């Protein structure tokens, strides 16, 4: 089973002036964390899991590859 995650960006103001969203597919919160922490090299990795847990999640039907679909960050 896979989920579509819509995660609020975790880098605080003023480094990320307006924030952003990251949309990804993962089978669990742990897998989502692994994908995001390896894809974004920053000093705020400790904030990612909180954002994942509080994100919107939608169950997907069919086979989907775990990956980042879209990222909009400022």
Secondary structure by P-SEA (a helix, b strand, c coil): cbbbbbcccccccccccccbbbbbbbccaaaaaaaaaaacccccccaaaaaaaacbbbbbcccccccccccccc
